[in-house]
Amino acid sequence: MKKIVPDPPTDQPSSYFLTTPALTREEAITRATGIMQRLTKAGDEYLKAETDEERAYTLDTMEILNDVLGGLIIHIKGLESAS
């Protein structure tokens, strides 16, 4: 028997990562800025990678950082719409 699962909501952005609700707008922006800087560094590391393993590692790092950044952006947007 198959379990019936509802479709996820399409009216809300999604992210694998969520932030602490108590995180202020300023703290979230500061963290997002740091993650963007780390994403840039990971992109540079990817371009300089010499092996397939290094490239795969940096791509995984970029994917995780992107997901975390997405969660922060969703949180910031929520704070913006609440004010």
N, C-alpha and C positions, 0 to 999 in steps of 0.2 A: 504494500500500500504506500502510495506516495504522500508525503506531507505537503499540504498546500501552504505556501508561504506568500504573503502579499509582496507586490512590487515595492521597491524602495521609493520614497517620495522624490518626485522630479522637480519640485519647486524650491528645493534647498540645495545649496552646494554641498558636496560630500568631501570628506577627507578621512584617511585611515587614522589620523591622529587628532585628538581634541586637546584643548588647553584647559588649564585650571580656571574655573569661572571667576576667581578672585583676581586674576591677572588684569591689571589696569591697561588702559589704552596705550599709555606711554611705555609701560614695561613690554607690552606685546610688540609695539613698533621697534623698540630697542632690540628685542630678541629676533624679530624678523630681519632687521638690518644685519645683525650678526650672521644669521643663516644665509642671507644673500651673499655676504662676503665669503663665507665658506663654500657656497655653491660656485662662485667665481674661481676660487682657488682649486676646487675639485675639477672644474672644467679645464683649467690650465694643466693640472696634473694628468688629466686624460690625454690632452694633446701631446704631452711629453712622454707618455707611457711607452715603454719599449717592448713589453710582452702582453700577450693576450690576458694573462692573469691580472696584470696591473690595470689594463683597460676595463676589464670586467669589474674589478674592485671599485674603481673610481665611478663607473656608471651606477653601480649599486649604491654607492655613497650619494651620488647626485639624486638618485630616485628617492632615497630616504629623506634627504634634506628637502627635496621638493614637496614631499608629503607633509612633513612637519611645517614647512612654510605655508602650505595650503590651510592647515589647521589654524595657524596663527591669523591668517588673512580672514578666514571665516569668523574667528573670534573678534577681530577688529571691526569687521563689517557689522557684526551683531551689536557691538558697543555703539557704533555710529548710528545705527537705526534706532537704538533704545534712547538716545539723547535728543 
